[in-house]
Amino acid sequence: VEFGVDLVVSGHVHAYERTYPVNKAQVLQRHYESPGAPVYVVSGAAGSEEGLTINFNDPPAAWSAYREYTAFGYGIAEARTVGDTVALAWEFRRSDTDEVMDSMEITKPAPKAAM
C-alpha cells in the first residue's frame, strides 16, 4: 500500500490463485477499479514433475477471488492506456486448450504528466 503496487505475481505452489485487493489480510474491495492495495496472483501451474498441488481445495480465505488446481496453465499480462485511464489486464489460460480460466482488469486514472 505504501508504494502504490497494484499487482504482485509470484509462483511456487503448483496451482493458481488470484486475490481481491488486500492489505494486511483484509479485503479492501471486491472489484479492481483503483484498487488501493495489491492484487496477488500465484501463477505456479505451468507444470512440474511433482504435478499439481492436490491439497489446495481447502475452503479459500475471504481474500481469494479465484483458484484453479486441476489443470496446468500460464498467465498473460497486458498494460494499456485508454484516454485518461490506465489498465492492466490479466488472464490465466489452460495449457492444453488455451481456454481462459480466469481474467481480471485493474483500472485507474492515468498519472498526470510532470511539468
MARVOLO-78661 format. One record per atom (N, C-alpha, C, O): atom name; z, x, y. Coordinates in pm, whole numbers, padded with zeros to 5 digits. Each point is the difference from the previous one (the first is absolute). Layout:
% MARVOLO-78661
+------+--------+--------+--------+
| atom |      Z |      X |      Y |
+------+--------+--------+--------+
|   CA |      Z |      X |      Y |
...
+------+--------+--------+--------+
This chain:
% MARVOLO-78661
+------+--------+--------+--------+
| atom |      Z |      X |      Y |
+------+--------+--------+--------+
|    N |  00000 |  00084 | -00117 |
|   CA |  00000 | -00084 |  00117 |
|    C |  00000 |  00089 |  00125 |
|    O | -00071 | -00027 |  00097 |
|    N |  00150 |  00131 | -00102 |
|   CA |  00015 |  00089 |  00116 |
|    C | -00133 |  00062 |  00044 |
|    O | -00022 |  00018 |  00120 |
|    N | -00067 |  00014 | -00215 |
|   CA | -00124 |  00069 |  00033 |
|    C | -00123 | -00091 | -00002 |
|    O | -00111 |  00049 |  00019 |
|    N |  00128 | -00177 | -00040 |
|   CA | -00110 | -00095 |  00007 |
|    C | -00095 |  00004 | -00118 |
|    O | -00117 | -00037 |  00014 |
|    N |  00163 |  00080 | -00130 |
|   CA | -00084 |  00006 | -00119 |
|    C | -00027 | -00142 | -00050 |
|    O |  00093 | -00081 | -00011 |
|    N | -00220 |  00051 | -00017 |
|   CA | -00037 | -00134 | -00047 |
|    C | -00017 | -00008 | -00151 |
|    O |  00029 | -00103 | -00060 |
|    N | -00077 |  00211 | -00002 |
|   CA | -00029 | -00003 | -00143 |
|    C |  00040 |  00131 | -00065 |
|    O | -00034 |  00108 |  00050 |
|    N |  00105 | -00117 | -00161 |
|   CA |  00038 |  00115 | -00081 |
|    C | -00060 | -00023 | -00138 |
|    O |  00032 | -00098 | -00067 |
|    N | -00119 |  00190 |  00024 |
|   CA | -00062 | -00009 | -00133 |
|    C |  00053 |  00116 | -00083 |
|    O | -00006 |  00116 |  00042 |
|    N |  00056 | -00147 | -00158 |
|   CA |  00050 |  00103 | -00090 |
|    C | -00033 | -00040 | -00143 |
|    O | -00048 | -00110 | -00026 |
|    N |  00074 |  00199 | -00065 |
|   CA | -00023 | -00029 | -00141 |
|    C |  00103 |  00071 | -00083 |
|    O |  00055 |  00102 |  00040 |
|    N | -00028 | -00155 | -00154 |
|   CA |  00083 |  00065 | -00102 |
|    C |  00014 | -00096 | -00117 |
|    O | -00046 |  00028 | -00110 |
|    N |  00109 | -00141 |  00135 |
|   CA |  00011 | -00100 | -00106 |
|    C | -00142 | -00036 | -00043 |
|    O | -00087 | -00016 |  00086 |
|    N |  00063 |  00001 | -00213 |
|   CA | -00134 | -00032 | -00050 |
|    C | -00023 | -00151 |  00009 |
|    O | -00015 | -00070 | -00100 |
|    N |  00013 |  00025 |  00225 |
|   CA | -00018 | -00141 |  00032 |
|    C | -00035 | -00008 |  00148 |
|    O | -00014 |  00102 |  00067 |
|    N |  00001 | -00224 | -00016 |
|   CA | -00036 | -00022 |  00140 |
|    C |  00099 | -00099 |  00060 |
|    O |  00039 | -00097 | -00065 |
|    N |  00001 |  00122 |  00188 |
|   CA |  00084 | -00096 |  00071 |
|    C | -00024 |  00014 |  00150 |
|    O | -00019 |  00110 |  00052 |
|    N |  00020 | -00225 |  00018 |
|   CA | -00010 | -00005 |  00146 |
|    C |  00118 | -00080 |  00053 |
|    O |  00040 | -00101 | -00058 |
|    N |  00015 |  00148 |  00170 |
|   CA |  00114 | -00070 |  00059 |
|    C | -00042 | -00075 |  00125 |
|    O | -00110 |  00018 |  00053 |
|    N |  00200 | -00101 | -00007 |
|   CA | -00008 | -00054 |  00136 |
|    C |  00048 |  00110 |  00094 |
|    O |  00052 |  00101 | -00048 |
|    N | -00066 | -00116 |  00179 |
|   CA |  00059 |  00097 |  00092 |
|    C |  00152 |  00006 | -00020 |
|    O |  00068 | -00102 |  00007 |
|    N | -00017 |  00223 | -00034 |
|   CA |  00139 |  00017 | -00040 |
|    C |  00069 |  00107 |  00085 |
|    O | -00057 |  00105 |  00028 |
|    N |  00180 | -00135 |  00012 |
|   CA |  00085 |  00098 |  00067 |
|    C |  00138 | -00007 | -00063 |
|    O |  00064 | -00105 |  00001 |
|    N | -00020 |  00216 | -00057 |
|   CA |  00133 |  00008 | -00064 |
|    C |  00017 | -00110 | -00104 |
|    O |  00103 | -00068 | -00004 |
|    N | -00205 |  00052 | -00081 |
|   CA | -00002 | -00097 | -00111 |
|    C |  00001 | -00145 |  00046 |
|    O |  00023 | -00090 | -00081 |
|    N | -00047 |  00064 |  00208 |
|   CA | -00005 | -00135 |  00053 |
|    C | -00144 | -00036 |  00039 |
|    O | -00066 |  00077 |  00070 |
|    N |  00019 | -00191 | -00115 |
|   CA | -00133 | -00048 |  00037 |
|    C |  00004 | -00046 |  00145 |
|    O |  00082 | -00084 |  00037 |
|    N | -00171 |  00141 |  00046 |
|   CA | -00005 | -00041 |  00141 |
|    C | -00086 | -00123 |  00021 |
|    O |  00028 | -00083 |  00086 |
|    N | -00134 |  00071 | -00168 |
|   CA | -00090 | -00116 |  00009 |
|    C | -00083 | -00005 | -00127 |
|    O | -00010 |  00099 | -00072 |
|    N | -00050 | -00212 |  00046 |
|   CA | -00082 | -00016 | -00120 |
|    C | -00148 | -00009 |  00034 |
|    O | -00077 | -00068 | -00068 |
|    N |  00039 |  00137 |  00175 |
|   CA | -00141 |  00013 |  00038 |
|    C | -00018 |  00141 |  00056 |
|    O |  00097 |  00075 |  00012 |
|    N | -00220 | -00039 |  00020 |
|   CA | -00031 |  00139 |  00034 |
|    C | -00056 |  00014 |  00141 |
|    O | -00067 |  00100 |  00030 |
|    N |  00092 | -00196 |  00056 |
|   CA | -00044 |  00008 |  00139 |
|    C |  00111 |  00070 |  00080 |
|    O |  00113 | -00049 |  00007 |
|    N | -00147 |  00163 |  00054 |
|   CA |  00098 |  00081 |  00075 |
|    C |  00131 |  00012 | -00078 |
|    O |  00103 | -00052 |  00043 |
|    N | -00107 |  00120 | -00158 |
|   CA |  00112 | -00006 | -00094 |
|    C |  00135 |  00049 |  00052 |
|    O |  00102 | -00057 | -00038 |
|    N | -00096 |  00159 |  00122 |
|   CA |  00129 |  00045 |  00051 |
|    C |  00081 |  00083 | -00097 |
|    O |  00107 |  00050 |  00035 |
|    N | -00156 | -00033 | -00158 |
|   CA |  00064 |  00083 | -00101 |
|    C | -00107 |  00035 | -00104 |
|    O | -00101 | -00069 | -00010 |
|    N |  00124 |  00175 | -00065 |
|   CA | -00103 |  00040 | -00098 |
|    C | -00020 | -00101 | -00113 |
|    O |  00092 | -00069 | -00043 |
|    N | -00216 |  00064 | -00003 |
|   CA | -00038 | -00067 | -00124 |
|    C | -00012 |  00113 | -00102 |
|    O | -00066 |  00100 |  00027 |
|    N |  00128 | -00115 | -00143 |
|   CA | -00003 |  00104 | -00102 |
|    C | -00092 | -00042 | -00113 |
|    O |  00008 | -00113 | -00049 |
|    N | -00094 |  00205 |  00007 |
|   CA | -00088 | -00022 | -00114 |
|    C |  00025 |  00112 | -00101 |
|    O | -00013 |  00117 |  00034 |
|    N |  00050 | -00154 | -00156 |
|   CA |  00006 |  00096 | -00110 |
|    C | -00127 | -00021 | -00078 |
|    O | -00018 | -00103 | -00066 |
|    N | -00071 |  00201 |  00074 |
|   CA | -00129 | -00010 | -00066 |
|    C | -00004 |  00105 | -00110 |
|    O | -00059 |  00107 |  00016 |
|    N |  00123 | -00138 | -00126 |
|   CA |  00012 |  00096 | -00110 |
|    C | -00068 | -00046 | -00126 |
|    O |  00032 |  00049 | -00109 |
|    N | -00126 | -00141 |  00121 |
|   CA | -00063 | -00059 | -00119 |
|    C | -00137 |  00058 | -00031 |
|    O | -00080 | -00062 | -00070 |
|    N |  00053 |  00182 |  00122 |
|   CA | -00133 |  00058 | -00021 |
|    C | -00022 |  00046 | -00144 |
|    O | -00115 |  00013 | -00043 |
|    N |  00219 |  00011 | -00029 |
|   CA | -00013 |  00037 | -00141 |
|    C |  00088 |  00117 | -00035 |
|    O |  00028 |  00086 |  00084 |
|    N |  00016 | -00083 | -00206 |
|   CA |  00086 |  00105 | -00050 |
|    C | -00002 | -00006 | -00151 |
|    O | -00013 | -00108 | -00059 |
|    N |  00027 |  00223 | -00003 |
|   CA |  00007 | -00001 | -00147 |
|    C |  00125 | -00072 | -00048 |
|    O |  00008 | -00041 | -00115 |
|    N |  00090 |  00025 |  00205 |
|   CA |  00122 | -00075 | -00034 |
|    C | -00023 | -00151 |  00003 |
|    O |  00081 | -00075 | -00053 |
|    N | -00192 |  00031 |  00114 |
|   CA | -00028 | -00142 |  00011 |
|    C |  00070 | -00061 |  00120 |
|    O |  00062 |  00070 |  00080 |
|    N | -00071 | -00200 | -00068 |
|   CA |  00061 | -00073 |  00111 |
|    C |  00151 | -00014 | -00022 |
|    O |  00047 |  00005 | -00114 |
|    N |  00026 | -00022 |  00221 |
|   CA |  00144 | -00022 | -00007 |
|    C |  00024 | -00138 | -00059 |
|    O | -00042 | -00101 |  00057 |
|    N |  00108 |  00096 | -00170 |
|   CA |  00016 | -00128 | -00070 |
|    C |  00127 | -00076 |  00039 |
|    O |  00013 | -00118 | -00030 |
|    N |  00081 |  00185 |  00096 |
|   CA |  00124 | -00069 |  00037 |
|    C |  00002 | -00035 |  00148 |
|    O |  00106 | -00003 |  00062 |
|    N | -00221 | -00024 | -00005 |
|   CA | -00013 | -00029 |  00142 |
|    C | -00001 | -00150 |  00026 |
|    O | -00028 | -00043 |  00112 |
|    N |  00058 | -00036 | -00213 |
|   CA | -00007 | -00145 |  00018 |
|    C |  00136 | -00064 |  00026 |
|    O |  00015 | -00121 | -00012 |
|    N |  00085 |  00203 |  00048 |
|   CA |  00128 | -00055 |  00040 |
|    C | -00023 | -00090 |  00121 |
|    O | -00102 |  00015 |  00068 |
|    N |  00190 | -00107 | -00039 |
|   CA | -00023 | -00080 |  00120 |
|    C | -00015 |  00092 |  00122 |
|    O |  00083 |  00087 |  00022 |
|    N | -00189 | -00107 |  00056 |
|   CA | -00021 |  00087 |  00116 |
|    C |  00102 | -00028 |  00110 |
|    O |  00055 | -00109 |  00009 |
|    N | -00031 |  00210 |  00074 |
|   CA |  00089 | -00014 |  00114 |
|    C | -00065 | -00091 |  00104 |
|    O | -00120 | -00026 | -00007 |
|    N |  00198 | -00023 |  00101 |
|   CA | -00051 | -00091 |  00104 |
|    C | -00109 |  00065 |  00085 |
|    O | -00085 | -00071 |  00054 |
|    N |  00086 |  00203 | -00041 |
|   CA | -00100 |  00069 |  00082 |
|    C | -00131 |  00021 | -00072 |
|    O | -00098 |  00043 |  00063 |
|    N |  00091 | -00072 | -00191 |
|   CA | -00122 |  00020 | -00078 |
|    C | -00098 | -00116 |  00022 |
|    O |  00031 | -00116 | -00027 |
|    N | -00151 |  00149 |  00078 |
|   CA | -00101 | -00102 |  00026 |
|    C | -00094 | -00019 | -00119 |
|    O | -00047 | -00111 | -00025 |
|    N |  00019 |  00221 | -00049 |
|   CA | -00093 | -00009 | -00112 |
|    C |  00026 |  00116 | -00095 |
|    O |  00028 |  00112 |  00044 |
|    N | -00036 | -00139 | -00173 |
|   CA |  00013 |  00103 | -00104 |
|    C | -00112 | -00015 | -00102 |
|    O | -00044 | -00112 | -00030 |
|    N | -00001 |  00223 | -00023 |
|   CA | -00098 |  00000 | -00110 |
|    C |  00036 |  00113 | -00094 |
|    O |  00005 |  00116 |  00041 |
|    N |  00020 | -00149 | -00167 |
|   CA |  00038 |  00101 | -00097 |
|    C | -00071 | -00020 | -00134 |
|    O |  00041 |  00054 | -00102 |
|    N | -00150 | -00133 |  00105 |
|   CA | -00071 | -00027 | -00125 |
|    C | -00138 |  00064 | -00006 |
|    O | -00066 | -00006 | -00103 |
|    N |  00021 |  00067 |  00214 |
|   CA | -00135 |  00056 |  00003 |
|    C | -00003 |  00126 |  00087 |
|    O |  00073 |  00011 |  00099 |
|    N | -00156 |  00084 | -00139 |
|   CA | -00021 |  00118 |  00083 |
|    C | -00081 | -00039 |  00123 |
|    O | -00082 | -00092 | -00006 |
|    N |  00104 |  00162 |  00117 |
|   CA | -00073 | -00032 |  00122 |
|    C |  00011 |  00109 |  00104 |
|    O |  00060 |  00104 | -00023 |
|    N | -00120 | -00131 |  00137 |
|   CA | -00003 |  00097 |  00110 |
|    C |  00001 | -00075 |  00132 |
|    O | -00031 | -00119 |  00006 |
|    N |  00066 |  00190 |  00102 |
|   CA |  00007 | -00062 |  00131 |
|    C | -00109 |  00050 |  00093 |
|    O | -00048 |  00113 | -00012 |
|    N |  00010 | -00199 |  00107 |
|   CA | -00097 |  00033 |  00103 |
|    C |  00060 | -00042 |  00134 |
|    O |  00046 | -00114 |  00015 |
|    N | -00047 |  00205 |  00082 |
|   CA |  00047 | -00032 |  00135 |
|    C | -00117 |  00011 |  00097 |
|    O | -00085 |  00088 | -00013 |
|    N |  00082 | -00178 |  00110 |
|   CA | -00104 |  00003 |  00103 |
|    C |  00065 | -00032 |  00134 |
|    O |  00065 | -00103 |  00016 |
|    N | -00084 |  00194 |  00081 |
|   CA |  00051 | -00022 |  00136 |
|    C | -00115 | -00033 |  00092 |
|    O | -00109 |  00057 | -00012 |
|    N |  00132 | -00151 |  00104 |
|   CA | -00106 | -00037 |  00094 |
|    C |  00063 | -00060 |  00126 |
|    O |  00114 | -00045 |  00000 |
|    N | -00193 |  00047 |  00106 |
|   CA |  00039 | -00063 |  00126 |
|    C | -00098 | -00113 |  00028 |
|    O | -00121 |  00019 | -00005 |
|    N |  00174 | -00136 |  00034 |
|   CA | -00081 | -00116 |  00034 |
|    C |  00050 | -00051 |  00134 |
|    O |  00109 | -00057 |  00009 |
|    N | -00188 |  00080 |  00095 |
|   CA |  00043 | -00039 |  00134 |
|    C |  00124 |  00077 |  00039 |
|    O | -00001 |  00123 |  00002 |
|    N |  00109 | -00194 |  00028 |
|   CA |  00124 |  00066 |  00037 |
|    C |  00105 | -00005 | -00111 |
|    O |  00120 |  00007 |  00026 |
|    N | -00168 | -00019 | -00150 |
|   CA |  00088 | -00003 | -00117 |
|    C | -00039 |  00112 | -00097 |
|    O | -00118 |  00024 | -00025 |
|    N |  00219 |  00045 | -00028 |
|   CA | -00024 |  00097 | -00106 |
|    C |  00044 | -00063 | -00131 |
|    O |  00098 | -00075 | -00006 |
|    N | -00171 |  00107 | -00099 |
|   CA |  00029 | -00058 | -00131 |
|    C | -00005 |  00109 | -00106 |
|    O | -00083 |  00090 |  00005 |
|    N |  00173 | -00100 | -00100 |
|   CA |  00001 |  00088 | -00116 |
|    C |  00000 | -00091 | -00123 |
|    O |  00099 | -00066 | -00031 |
|    N | -00213 |  00064 | -00037 |
|   CA | -00014 | -00085 | -00119 |
|    C |  00029 |  00082 | -00124 |
|    O | -00034 |  00118 | -00007 |
|    N |  00096 | -00180 | -00091 |
|   CA |  00033 |  00065 | -00127 |
|    C | -00041 | -00092 | -00114 |
|    O |  00024 | -00121 |  00005 |
|    N | -00086 |  00179 | -00107 |
|   CA | -00033 | -00074 | -00123 |
|    C |  00046 |  00081 | -00120 |
|    O | -00007 |  00123 | -00001 |
|    N |  00055 | -00194 | -00100 |
|   CA |  00027 |  00060 | -00130 |
|    C | -00102 | -00060 | -00096 |
|    O | -00006 | -00122 | -00017 |
|    N | -00072 |  00209 | -00047 |
|   CA | -00107 | -00046 | -00089 |
|    C |  00027 |  00043 | -00144 |
|    O |  00048 |  00111 | -00025 |
|    N | -00080 | -00198 | -00065 |
|   CA |  00010 |  00028 | -00143 |
|    C | -00109 |  00099 | -00039 |
|    O | -00116 | -00019 |  00035 |
|    N |  00152 |  00125 | -00107 |
|   CA | -00095 |  00107 | -00034 |
|    C | -00114 | -00045 | -00090 |
|    O | -00114 |  00041 |  00020 |
|    N |  00143 | -00123 | -00118 |
|   CA | -00103 | -00033 | -00099 |
|    C | -00099 | -00106 |  00047 |
|    O | -00112 | -00007 | -00051 |
|    N |  00151 | -00077 |  00149 |
|   CA | -00090 | -00107 |  00045 |
|    C | -00031 |  00007 |  00150 |
|    O | -00089 | -00071 |  00048 |
|    N |  00160 |  00153 |  00026 |
|   CA | -00011 |  00012 |  00146 |
|    C |  00047 | -00128 |  00071 |
|    O | -00024 | -00016 |  00119 |
|    N |  00090 | -00072 | -00190 |
|   CA |  00053 | -00123 |  00059 |
|    C |  00111 |  00033 |  00098 |
|    O |  00085 |  00084 | -00027 |
|    N | -00086 | -00150 |  00143 |
|   CA |  00108 |  00016 |  00097 |
|    C |  00121 | -00077 | -00052 |
|    O | -00003 | -00123 | -00012 |
|    N |  00109 |  00196 | -00017 |
|   CA |  00122 | -00062 | -00053 |
|    C |  00099 | -00034 |  00112 |
|    O |  00080 | -00093 | -00013 |
|    N | -00087 |  00169 |  00123 |
|   CA |  00091 | -00021 |  00111 |
|    C | -00066 |  00051 |  00128 |
|    O | -00077 |  00097 | -00004 |
|    N |  00107 | -00161 |  00115 |
|   CA | -00050 |  00048 |  00128 |
|    C |  00093 | -00046 |  00111 |
|    O |  00071 | -00100 | -00014 |
|    N | -00072 |  00174 |  00122 |
|   CA |  00074 | -00038 |  00119 |
|    C | -00062 |  00075 |  00118 |
|    O | -00074 |  00097 | -00018 |
|    N |  00104 | -00144 |  00139 |
|   CA | -00052 |  00064 |  00120 |
|    C |  00109 |  00004 |  00106 |
|    O |  00054 | -00104 |  00039 |
|    N | -00022 |  00224 |  00007 |
|   CA |  00094 |  00018 |  00109 |
|    C | -00080 | -00004 |  00130 |
|    O | -00099 |  00073 |  00013 |
|    N |  00140 | -00156 |  00081 |
|   CA | -00067 | -00006 |  00130 |
|    C |  00102 |  00014 |  00111 |
|    O |  00116 | -00041 | -00014 |
|    N | -00161 |  00099 |  00124 |
|   CA |  00083 |  00009 |  00119 |
|    C | -00086 |  00035 |  00119 |
|    O | -00112 |  00046 | -00017 |
|    N |  00162 | -00068 |  00139 |
|   CA | -00079 |  00033 |  00118 |
|    C | -00034 |  00148 |  00004 |
|    O |  00081 |  00085 | -00035 |
|    N | -00202 | -00054 |  00078 |
|   CA | -00040 |  00140 |  00014 |
|    C |  00082 |  00065 |  00109 |
|    O |  00033 | -00064 |  00100 |
|    N |  00002 |  00192 | -00118 |
|   CA |  00075 |  00068 |  00107 |
|    C | -00085 |  00012 |  00126 |
|    O | -00122 |  00011 | -00006 |
|    N |  00189 | -00014 |  00118 |
|   CA | -00069 |  00016 |  00128 |
|    C | -00044 |  00146 |  00014 |
|    O |  00071 |  00091 | -00040 |
|    N | -00189 | -00070 |  00097 |
|   CA | -00052 |  00135 |  00021 |
|    C |  00086 |  00071 |  00105 |
|    O |  00042 | -00059 |  00099 |
|    N | -00018 |  00190 | -00125 |
|   CA |  00077 |  00081 |  00097 |
|    C | -00083 |  00025 |  00124 |
|    O | -00122 |  00020 | -00009 |
|    N |  00183 | -00020 |  00123 |
|   CA | -00074 |  00023 |  00126 |
|    C |  00006 |  00144 |  00037 |
|    O | -00056 |  00040 |  00103 |
+------+--------+--------+--------+
